[in-house]
């Protein structure tokens, strides 16, 4: 929806608040919009050309919130989340083929990446994306920019302070069945930040005892 709006020159979220139900064939409202980037062609406003600029043009007083995390932890989590990195490379062109026009810098880095160097590629990619958002926010002072760290214990409270969204709305989610099996006393897949005790977190001793949110080791990056 957002990609079609960009191509048509419309506001990014124009008409994106409803859809036709496959079951009832009726038009129904949408409460939450998510683009995980696995459909084709995929579109991310923060990565594809013109996406951020369209937000600033049509929503000059919008709030952009960026949740950051340790880049290595992000890569390890994403590499275990099914085949999403392969989807990003093949369907989204995040190996330097954004919009099907090669970005020589990223494409060369991908070609030269082998084995463990693939991790370095995605870490650089993540950090570059973070910096792009920051630079964009600095160039558009009419926007409100909020940045919080996922690993920050006070993250939920900070979000509530700057956005007015209750801290209880910030959830710690583990959708994979592995985590559910390892925590039989937990009744749901998502718990409010602060509502989950230290004992319910998964410790990965193979990585120096770092806490991890990885649910299933099912990565099949190609």
Residue pairs with C-beta under 8 A, 6 or more apart in sequence:
1 13
1 15
1 16
1 33
2 12
2 13
2 16
2 33
2 35
2 43
2 45
2 51
3 41
3 43
3 48
5 11
5 12
5 13
5 14
5 15
5 16
5 54
6 12
6 43
6 50
6 51
6 54
11 54
11 58
11 59
12 45
12 51
12 54
12 55
12 58
12 59
13 33
16 30
16 33
17 29
17 30
17 33
18 27
18 28
18 29
18 30
19 27
19 28
19 30
20 26
20 27
20 28
21 27
21 28
35 42
35 43
35 44
36 84
37 43
37 44
37 84
37 87
37 88
37 91
37 92
38 84
38 87
38 91
39 91
40 91
41 91
41 92
42 87
42 88
42 91
42 92
43 51
44 51
44 92
45 51
45 52
45 54
45 55
46 52
46 129
46 132
46 133
47 92
47 94
47 98
47 129
47 132
48 98
48 99
49 98
49 99
52 132
52 133
52 136
55 62
55 64
55 143
56 136
56 140
56 142
56 143
60 140
60 142
60 143
61 142
61 143
61 144
62 143
62 144
63 143
63 144
63 145
63 146
63 163
64 133
64 137
64 143
64 144
64 145
64 146
65 145
65 146
65 147
65 148
65 159
65 163
66 130
66 133
66 134
66 145
66 146
66 147
66 148
67 147
67 148
67 149
67 150
67 155
68 130
68 147
68 148
68 149
68 150
69 149
69 150
69 151
70 151
71 123
71 126
71 127
72 119
72 123
73 151
73 210
73 212
74 123
74 126
75 119
75 122
75 123
75 126
76 207
76 212
76 214
77 212
77 213
77 214
78 84
78 85
78 122
79 85
79 119
79 122
79 219
79 221
80 214
80 215
80 216
80 217
80 218
80 219
81 218
81 219
82 218
82 219
82 220
83 219
83 220
83 221
83 222
85 122
85 219
85 221
86 220
86 221
86 222
88 94
89 95
89 110
89 222
90 222
92 98
93 99
93 100
94 106
94 125
95 106
95 107
95 110
96 102
96 103
96 104
96 105
96 106
96 107
96 108
96 109
96 110
97 103
97 107
98 106
106 125
109 121
109 124
110 121
113 120
113 121
118 221
134 145
134 147
137 143
137 145
146 159
146 162
146 163
148 155
148 158
148 159
149 155
152 158
155 170
155 193
156 167
156 168
156 170
156 192
156 193
156 194
157 167
159 165
159 167
159 170
160 166
160 167
167 192
167 193
167 194
168 192
168 195
169 192
170 192
170 193
171 190
171 191
171 192
171 193
172 190
172 191
172 192
172 193
172 195
172 196
172 213
173 189
173 190
174 180
174 183
174 189
174 190
174 213
174 215
175 189
175 215
176 215
176 216
177 215
177 216
178 215
178 216
178 217
179 189
179 202
179 215
180 186
180 189
182 202
183 200
186 200
191 200
201 211
202 211
202 212
202 213
202 214
203 209
203 211
203 212
204 210
204 211
204 212
204 214
